[in-house]
Amino acid sequence: MHLGRVKYFNGWNIFWTCISYFAAIFIIYLYSRILMRYQILKDIN
């Protein structure tokens, strides 16, 4: 099985890919905290 290499362009690299994933996770975390604050989403604890 041969896996090809990732080709980045337009100034994109592995650093910005990592930052974009962490930013998305952080936004989802904040959104879930807002939903828990207004009791739209119940806290699991």
SULVENRA-V315475 format. One record per helix or strand. SS is the DSSP state (H for helix, E for strand). FROM is the first residue (numbers start at 1). TO is the last residue. If there is no record, write none. Layout:
BEGIN
ss:SS from:FROM to:TO
ss:SS from:FROM to:TO
END
This chain:
BEGIN
ss:H from:14 to:37
END
